[in-house]
Amino acid sequence: MKHKIFHGMKTQLRNADRHYFDKGDYTCKKLITTCSGNPVIISQRKDSKFPVWKVEEGFSCIVFASFAEAMAFCRDRYDEV
């Protein structure tokens, strides 16, 4: 994972910043935020034999079978970027 350091103003994440959150076997497909502005990462596993989706917030991680299920979980909990 690449680290991005911000000085001064509050950070503004955009979906264009997704590549900063790629790690290991997972590729970040969508960024959303918590109500306090912390990033929530929705990523997909690169392995086509086991294509799971994962939602990460802080140290928490929840795994889903499809992107639609992951977005249904996030819809009422988080804000769009």
Residue pairs with C-beta under 8 A, 6 or more apart in sequence:
1 20
1 21
1 22
1 23
2 19
2 20
3 20
4 17
4 20
10 37
11 37
13 31
13 33
13 39
13 81
14 31
14 81
15 30
15 31
15 81
17 31
18 28
18 29
18 30
18 31
19 28
20 28
21 28
21 31
21 39
21 41
21 43
22 28
22 43
23 43
25 45
25 46
25 47
26 43
26 44
26 45
26 46
26 54
27 43
27 44
27 46
28 41
28 42
28 43
29 42
29 43
29 44
29 53
29 67
30 42
30 71
31 39
31 40
31 41
31 42
31 81
32 39
32 40
32 42
32 74
32 78
32 79
32 80
32 81
33 39
33 40
33 78
33 79
33 81
34 40
34 57
34 78
34 79
35 78
35 79
38 57
38 58
39 57
40 55
40 56
40 57
40 74
40 78
41 54
41 55
41 56
41 57
42 53
42 54
42 55
42 67
42 70
42 71
42 74
43 53
43 54
43 56
44 51
44 52
44 53
44 54
44 67
45 51
45 52
45 53
45 54
52 63
52 64
52 65
53 63
53 64
53 65
53 66
53 67
53 69
53 70
54 61
54 62
54 63
54 64
54 70
55 61
55 62
55 64
55 70
55 73
55 74
57 78
62 73
64 70
64 73
